[in-house]
Amino acid sequence: MKKKRVRFYLPVFISVILFDWMMIQIVRSAAGDGSVSEEKEQLIVQEMKYFPVVVSADEILSFDFADTWLADRTYGGERSHEGCDIIMSEDTRGIYPVVSMTDGVIEAIGWLRLGGYRIGIRSSGGIYYYYAHLESYAADLKNGQEVSAGQFLGFAGDSGYGEEGTVGQFAVHLHIGIYVPDADGEDAAVNPFPYLEAVRENVITAEYGSP
């Protein structure tokens, strides 16, 4: 599959302590099903530095997301949605850059029948951050590679729901999942929505647009 390169403009950080405090307040105000312990909540808040979709410098292209935690899904059988979908205003694959929300190590990359082209990144705190339905990956990404918060991962797309290379089964979007190890070491999904809501203003901008 294609691998691409892109340049970004990083935002200026506000006070780290103030930023973490603000994030925790937003997360708690949106708490519901899919919440975690206070300790894990604070860990996710501290680890997530950026919103995962890059904002176009001219703001012509936009995106939105809503709390669809545990919404019904039917592909592959009856199941619940364990994530949050960021929907793009322009339904065109390969134009919206995706960046890592956190520091970490790539634990999984490649095709999944449901997730299409996906990347899974494990943070130093043990949290697994999942990015699905990509159109393509950034150049040179591989399992075991360290990544930094804000690093380019690929482009949002509509891959998945079939054999490798399947596209067009749904609108272009980025699926985000967050998984926290339980007492047995098994990853358990938590609701990403409040954490995305907390960092929605902490974005990276870049000059890009429709092909």
Buried (B, 14 or more C-beta within 10 A) or exposed (E): EEEBEBEBEEBEEEEEEEBBEBBBEBBBEBEEEBBBEEEBBBBBBBBBBBBBBBBBEEEEBEBEBEBBBBEEBEEEEEEEBBBBBBBBEBEBBBBBBBBBBBBBBBBBBBBBEBBBBBBBBBBEBBBBBBBBBBBBBBEEBEEEBEBEBBBBBBBBBBBBBBEEEBBEEBEBBBBBBBBBBEEEEEBBBBBBBBBBBBBBEBBBBBEBEEE
